[in-house]
Amino acid sequence: MRHATPRTGARAVHRPRLRPLSIIALAALLALVVLPGVASAGPPTTTTSQGADIVCETDTGFTAVFAFEESDATFLDLFAETFGDDGYLTGFTDDVTFDGTVLTADVDVFRESFDDGEFTFVGVASVDATLTPDGQPETFSDRFREGNRWVRTEDVLQPATVAGWLVLDGELDIDLADCDANLFTSTQYLTNPATQLLRFDERVVDCGIEGGMGSVFAIDADFGTFLDVFVAGDDTARYGSSDNLTWTDTDLSGSVELFDDETGEPAGTATVDAGLTSLGVTTSDLVFQAGRSTQVDENFAVDGTVTIDGDTFELVDCFAVDSSSRQRTTDANGPRPGGPAPANDTPDGAALVGSRPVNAQTRGAANAPEAECTIEYEDEGGEFLESVPFGKTVWYRFTGTGQPVTLDTAGRDFDTVLAVYDADLSPLACADDVGDEDGFTLQAATTIDTVAGVTYLVQVGGYGGFEDGEDVSVAEFGHLRLTRS
């Protein structure tokens, strides 16, 4: 469901950038997507995960490593800050080895500047740690509702000793034996009603303090309402958090007691006073095979200050949003994958798409695509190519007019992916999710420039799907409708 950028000669339909909290909420919603089946409640689901955290604190800085494993996926986050530096180090990788005791990984590390927020590649950090249980474990349990289903969790936190090293040439050389560590396991039990309903509501204000002095962060969500302030300093940092704040549609204010980051002693007070001005509402209605998700975001401009020990500073580079997400997923009755293959299941059978919409049922198409749909995108590390997972595809063809041509799958009830090729199957464009400032959709569309008289091939299918030995995931499928204009 990543938005794709067409290659040269095609024009991208850009989706709006989602901030981290919106991404988390949306990912949590879409994680419930299931394939069609019988509309009845299923047995409870049990998931188990494990992980480790290693925290190293010295007079000069702070370093943390967090590893998490669930099913066949393992992730590792690294964070390091040297007091007095103009930024911090951060890294993430999913190429991790962790067996519950031994943790090893190589992590690409970047430095984020406090001044401009830019990321600079620093190098590759090596993590090699062995954790041994030490002391009595702590057990935590909870039971709560998540939409219309029940969730029960059982967590075990085991203190541990750690041996090994964290090394990043020129930056970090840490003997992990001097660090604190924990091993943890988490088991989650979830009921599975036939139709699952989820709801997320949150408000967020996230600002920097002028001159790179720190940050102000406020959140209002189901778990509570908090105002956090972080103040950087030459010798030590200060931080504080409070639930004593006033938050309306137009104003945010509150006071936070600050504490010294090294000693934990009280170290002053910060008072936040900000005005909020609505920038408009964005609504995204996401339709996929097992349901529908609607997200409404109201963005705000922030004009305010933070007063620290009598000195007042402007809030800068602010992001503020009021988000509301609703999702309904159903393990619904309906066609299963399989059946006769469509006549246009392969490039050789590509059907003509003209001025009138064309329709196809894709459930009988091959699960694997005949050609890749490749994204070209750019992040802090440079330009990358990545294939969008899709399948259950059908093929179409059209002749260029010398003018831009738009291909659109709008109105379908499953998540679609669309790719355009020349007659030799060289890729010209790849489209997945598309959108603009008014919202985005999971139904693919793209516009490409064409040459008069030249034949173009179009492959359209459902998002997802892969085959790796005996491990097979079926791409989304259904009644496809493709329009050309």
C-alpha positions in Angstrom: 0.0 0.0 0.0 3.0 2.3 -0.6 2.5 5.1 -3.1 4.7 4.6 -6.1 6.5 7.1 -8.2 6.4 6.5 -12.0 9.6 6.5 -14.0 10.6 9.2 -16.4 7.7 10.0 -18.7 5.0 9.4 -16.1 3.4 11.8 -13.6 3.0 10.7 -10.0 -0.2 11.2 -8.0 1.3 12.1 -4.7 -0.3 10.9 -1.4 -0.2 13.2 1.6 2.5 12.6 4.1 1.3 10.9 7.3 3.0 11.8 10.5 4.2 9.0 12.7 1.2 8.8 15.0 -1.2 8.8 12.1 0.9 6.0 10.5 0.7 4.0 13.7 -3.1 4.4 14.0 -3.6 3.5 10.4 -1.2 0.5 10.5 -3.1 -0.8 13.6 -6.4 -0.6 11.7 -5.2 -2.2 8.5 -3.4 -5.0 10.4 -6.9 -6.7 10.8 -7.4 -7.3 7.1 -8.3 -10.9 6.4 -9.2 -12.9 3.3 -12.9 -13.7 2.6 -14.3 -16.7 4.3 -17.4 -17.6 6.4 -19.0 -14.7 8.3 -18.9 -16.3 11.8 -17.0 -15.6 14.9 -13.7 -17.4 15.1 -11.8 -18.9 18.0 -9.6 -16.6 20.1 -6.2 -15.8 18.7 -3.0 -16.1 20.7 0.2 -14.3 19.8 3.5 -14.5 21.6 6.4 -12.1 21.3 9.8 -11.6 23.0 12.4 -9.0 23.1 15.2 -7.3 25.0 16.2 -3.8 26.0 19.7 -2.6 26.9 20.2 0.9 28.4 23.6 2.4 29.0 23.9 5.7 31.0 27.1 7.6 31.7 28.1 11.1 32.8 28.5 12.0 29.1 25.6 10.4 27.4 22.8 7.8 27.0 22.5 4.8 24.7 19.6 2.4 24.3 19.0 -0.7 22.2 15.6 -2.3 21.9 14.9 -5.6 20.1 11.5 -7.1 19.5 10.5 -10.5 17.9 7.1 -11.6 16.8 6.3 -14.5 14.5 9.0 -14.6 11.9 9.9 -10.9 12.1 12.5 -9.3 14.4 13.3 -5.6 14.7 16.0 -3.6 16.5 16.1 0.1 17.3 19.2 2.0 18.4 19.3 5.5 20.0 22.4 7.3 21.4 22.9 10.9 22.6 26.1 12.5 23.8 25.3 15.5 26.0 26.4 18.7 24.4 26.3 17.4 20.8 24.1 19.1 18.3 22.1 16.0 17.5 21.5 12.3 18.4 22.2 9.0 16.7 19.4 6.7 15.6 19.2 3.5 13.7 16.7 0.7 12.8 17.1 -2.7 11.2 15.0 -5.9 10.6 18.2 -8.0 9.9 18.5 -9.2 13.5 19.4 -12.5 15.1 17.9 -13.1 18.5 17.2 -16.4 20.2 16.0 -15.1 23.5 19.6 -14.9 24.9 22.0 -13.9 22.1 21.4 -10.7 20.2 23.4 -9.7 17.1 22.8 -7.1 14.4 24.4 -4.6 12.1 22.6 -1.3 12.1 22.8 1.7 9.6 23.1 4.7 11.9 22.1 8.3 11.1 22.7 11.6 13.0 19.7 13.9 13.3 20.6 17.5 13.8 18.8 19.5 16.5 19.2 22.6 14.4 17.5 21.6 11.1 16.3 18.1 11.7 18.4 16.8 8.8 19.6 13.2 8.9 23.3 12.3 8.0 24.5 8.8 7.5 27.2 8.0 10.1 28.1 4.4 9.6 27.2 0.8 10.6 27.0 -0.1 14.2 27.6 -3.6 15.4 25.6 -5.1 18.3 26.8 -8.3 19.9 25.2 -9.1 23.2 24.5 -12.1 25.4 21.8 -11.6 28.1 21.5 -13.8 31.1 18.5 -13.8 33.5 19.4 -12.3 36.8 16.9 -11.9 39.7 13.2 -12.4 40.0 10.9 -11.7 37.0 8.0 -9.3 37.2 4.6 -10.3 35.8 1.9 -8.0 34.5 -1.5 -8.7 33.2 -4.3 -6.6 31.7 -7.7 -7.1 30.1 -9.5 -4.4 28.0 -11.8 -3.8 25.1 -10.5 -2.9 21.6 -13.5 -1.9 19.6 -15.9 -4.7 19.9 -13.4 -7.4 20.9 -11.7 -8.3 24.1 -7.9 -8.4 24.6 -6.0 -10.0 27.4 -2.3 -9.6 27.9 0.2 -11.4 30.1 3.7 -9.8 30.2 6.9 -11.0 31.9 9.8 -8.7 32.5 13.0 -10.5 33.5 16.1 -8.4 34.7 19.3 -9.6 33.1 23.0 -9.1 33.0 24.5 -8.5 29.6 27.9 -9.2 28.1 29.2 -7.9 24.7 29.9 -4.7 22.8 28.2 -2.0 20.8 30.6 -0.5 18.3 30.3 2.3 15.8 33.6 3.5 14.4 34.5 7.0 15.6 31.3 7.3 17.6 30.5 4.4 20.0 32.6 1.8 21.7 30.5 0.6 24.6 31.2 -2.4 26.9 27.6 -3.6 27.4 28.6 -5.2 30.8 28.2 -1.7 32.3 24.6 -1.4 31.1 21.2 -2.3 32.5 19.2 -4.9 30.6 15.9 -6.8 30.6 14.4 -9.7 28.7 10.6 -9.7 28.2 7.9 -11.9 26.8 4.4 -10.9 26.0 1.4 -13.1 25.3 -1.8 -11.6 23.9 -5.2 -13.3 23.6 -7.9 -11.7 21.4 -11.5 -12.7 20.7 -12.5 -12.7 17.1 -16.1 -11.5 16.4 -17.4 -12.0 12.9 -17.4 -8.3 12.3 -14.7 -6.3 14.0 -15.1 -2.6 14.8 -12.2 -0.4 15.8 -12.0 3.3 16.7 -9.0 5.6 17.3 -9.2 9.2 18.4 -6.2 11.4 19.2 -5.0 15.0 19.2 -1.3 15.8 18.9 0.8 19.0 19.0 4.5 18.5 18.3 6.8 21.6 18.2 10.5 22.5 18.5 11.8 25.4 20.6 13.6 28.2 18.7 17.3 27.9 18.5 17.3 24.1 18.8 16.7 24.4 22.5 14.4 21.4 22.8 10.8 20.4 22.1 7.2 20.6 23.3 4.9 17.6 22.8 1.2 17.2 23.8 -1.1 14.3 23.2 -4.8 13.7 24.0 -5.7 10.0 23.4 -7.6 7.1 25.0 -4.8 6.5 27.5 -4.7 10.1 28.8 -3.7 13.7 28.1 -0.1 14.8 28.6 2.2 17.8 28.0 5.9 17.0 27.7 8.7 19.5 27.5 12.4 18.8 26.8 15.0 21.5 27.2 18.6 20.9 25.9 21.5 22.5 27.7 25.3 22.9 27.4 26.0 20.7 30.4 22.8 18.8 31.0 19.2 18.5 29.7 16.0 19.0 31.5 12.7 17.3 31.0 9.2 17.2 32.4 5.7 15.9 31.9 2.3 17.0 33.2 -1.4 16.2 32.8 -2.3 19.6 34.1 -3.1 21.4 30.8 -6.0 23.2 29.1 -6.7 22.1 25.5 -9.6 23.5 23.4 -10.2 23.8 19.6 -8.3 27.1 19.6 -5.8 27.1 22.5 -3.3 24.9 24.3 -1.7 25.9 27.6 -0.1 24.3 30.6 2.8 24.3 33.0 5.4 21.5 33.5 7.9 21.1 36.3 11.3 20.3 34.9 13.9 17.9 36.2 17.6 17.5 35.6 18.2 14.7 33.2 21.3 13.4 35.1 20.3 13.9 38.8 16.5 13.8 38.6 16.4 16.9 40.8 13.8 19.7 40.2 15.2 22.2 37.7 12.7 24.9 37.0 9.4 25.3 35.3 8.2 25.5 31.7 4.9 27.2 30.7 3.4 26.6 27.3 0.9 29.0 25.7 -0.2 28.4 22.1 -3.0 29.4 19.8 -4.4 26.8 17.3 -5.8 27.7 13.9 -7.6 25.1 11.7 -6.0 24.5 8.3 -8.9 22.3 7.1 -10.0 18.7 7.2 -8.7 15.8 5.2 -10.9 12.6 4.9 -9.6 9.3 3.6 -12.0 6.5 2.9 -10.0 3.3 2.5 -11.7 0.3 0.9 -10.0 -3.1 1.0 -11.2 -6.6 0.5 -12.4 -7.3 4.1 -13.8 -4.0 5.0 -13.5 -0.2 5.1 -11.5 2.3 7.1 -12.3 6.0 7.4 -9.7 8.5 8.7 -10.5 12.2 9.3 -7.6 14.5 10.1 -8.0 18.2 11.0 -4.6 20.0 10.8 -3.8 23.1 12.7 -1.3 25.9 12.5 0.4 26.7 15.9 1.4 30.1 17.1 2.8 30.1 20.6 5.6 30.3 23.1 7.2 28.4 26.0 8.5 30.3 29.0 11.4 28.7 30.8 12.7 30.2 34.0 11.3 33.6 33.0 12.7 33.6 29.5 10.2 33.3 26.6 10.9 31.4 23.4 8.9 30.8 20.2 7.5 27.4 19.2 8.8 26.5 15.7 8.4 23.7 13.1 5.1 22.6 14.6 2.8 19.8 13.6 -0.7 19.6 15.0 -3.6 17.3 14.1 -6.9 16.0 15.5 -7.3 12.5 14.1 -10.3 10.2 14.1 -10.2 6.7 12.6 -13.0 4.1 12.2 -12.7 0.6 10.7 -15.1 -2.2 10.1 -13.7 -5.6 9.0 -15.7 -8.7 8.2 -14.7 -12.2 7.5 -17.4 -12.1 4.8 -19.1 -14.6 2.6 -18.1 -14.3 -1.0 -16.0 -15.8 -3.8 -12.9 -17.7 -2.8 -9.7 -17.5 -4.9 -9.6 -19.9 -7.8 -11.8 -20.8 -10.8 -11.2 -20.4 -14.5 -8.3 -18.1 -15.4 -9.3 -14.9 -17.2 -8.6 -14.7 -20.9 -6.3 -11.7 -20.2 -4.4 -13.4 -17.3 -1.0 -13.0 -19.2 0.5 -10.2 -21.4 -0.2 -12.3 -24.6 -3.9 -12.1 -23.9 -4.0 -8.4 -23.0 -7.5 -7.0 -23.7 -8.1 -3.6 -25.3 -9.0 -0.8 -22.9 -10.6 2.0 -24.9 -12.8 5.0 -24.0 -15.3 2.8 -22.2 -14.5 1.1 -18.8 -13.5 -2.5 -18.8 -14.4 -5.1 -16.2 -12.9 -8.4 -15.0 -13.2 -10.9 -12.2 -9.7 -11.6 -10.9 -10.2 -14.4 -8.5 -9.1 -17.0 -11.0 -5.9 -15.2 -12.1 -2.5 -16.5 -11.2 -1.4 -15.4 -7.8 2.0 -14.2 -9.0 2.4 -11.3 -11.4 4.0 -11.7 -14.8 6.1 -8.5 -14.3 7.1 -6.4 -11.3 5.6 -3.1 -10.3 8.6 -1.2 -9.1 8.6 1.9 -6.9 11.4 4.5 -7.2 11.6 6.6 -4.0 14.1 8.5 -2.0 14.9 8.7 1.7 17.8 9.8 3.9 20.1 7.1 2.4 19.4 8.1 -1.2 17.3 6.6 -4.0 15.9 3.1 -3.8 13.9 0.7 -6.0 11.4 -1.6 -4.3 8.8 -3.9 -5.8 5.2 -3.6 -4.6 3.8 -6.9 -3.6 0.8 -7.6 -5.8 -0.9 -10.5 -7.7 -4.1 -11.9 -9.1 -3.4 -9.6 -12.1 -5.0 -9.2 -15.5 -3.6 -7.4 -18.6 -4.8 -4.7 -20.9 -3.3 -2.7 -23.8 -3.9 0.6 -25.4 -2.3 2.8 -28.2 -0.7 6.1 -27.3 -2.3 9.3 -28.4 0.6 11.7 -28.1 -1.2 13.1 -25.0 -1.2 12.1 -21.3 -3.4 9.1 -20.5 -4.9 8.4 -17.1 -5.7 4.9 -15.9 -7.9 4.5 -12.8 -9.4 1.7 -10.7 -11.6 3.9 -8.6 -14.8 2.4 -7.2 -13.5 -1.1 -6.6 -14.0 -3.0 -3.3 -10.4 -4.2 -2.9 -6.9 -2.7 -2.7 -5.5 -2.4 -6.2 -2.0 -2.0 -7.8 -1.5 -0.8 -11.4 1.6 -0.9 -13.6 2.3 0.3 -17.1 4.9 -1.2 -19.5 6.1 -0.8 -23.1 5.6 -3.6 -25.6 8.8 -5.3 -24.3 7.6 -5.2 -20.7 10.0 -2.5 -19.7 8.4 -0.7 -16.7 7.1 2.8 -17.3 5.0 3.5 -14.2 3.9 1.8 -11.0 0.9 3.0 -8.9 -0.5 1.9 -5.6 -2.1 4.2 -3.1 -2.8 7.7 -4.5 -4.0 11.0 -3.1 -3.7 14.7 -2.6 -4.3 17.3 0.1 -8.0 16.2 0.3 -7.2 12.5 1.2 -6.1 9.3 -0.4 -7.4 5.9 -1.5 -6.2 2.3 -1.9 -7.5 2.2 -5.5 -4.6 2.7 -7.8 -4.4 5.4 -10.6 -1.7 6.9 -12.6 -1.2 9.3 -15.5 1.6 8.8 -18.1 2.7 10.7 -21.2 2.3 8.7 -24.4 3.7 8.7 -27.9 1.2 8.5 -30.7 0.9 5.0 -32.3 3.0 3.3 -29.6 1.4 0.2 -27.8 1.4 0.2 -24.0 0.6 -2.7 -21.7 -1.2 -2.4 -18.4 -1.1 -5.0 -15.5 -3.7 -4.5 -12.8 -4.2 -6.7 -9.7 -4.6 -6.7 -5.9 -2.2 -5.6 -3.2 -0.3 -8.3 -1.3 0.5 -11.9 -2.2 3.7 -13.8 -2.4 5.0 -17.3 -2.8 8.0 -18.5 -0.9 8.2 -22.3 -0.9 5.2 -23.6 1.1 4.5 -20.1 2.5 1.8 -18.6 0.2 -0.2 -15.5 0.7 -3.0 -14.7 -1.8 -3.2 -11.2 -3.1 -6.5 -9.3 -2.9 -8.9 -10.0 -5.7 -12.5 -9.2 -6.9 -14.5 -7.4 -9.5 -12.0 -5.0 -11.2 -13.1 -2.0 -13.2 -10.5 0.0 -15.2 -11.1 3.3 -16.9 -8.9 5.1 -19.4 -9.2 8.8 -20.1 
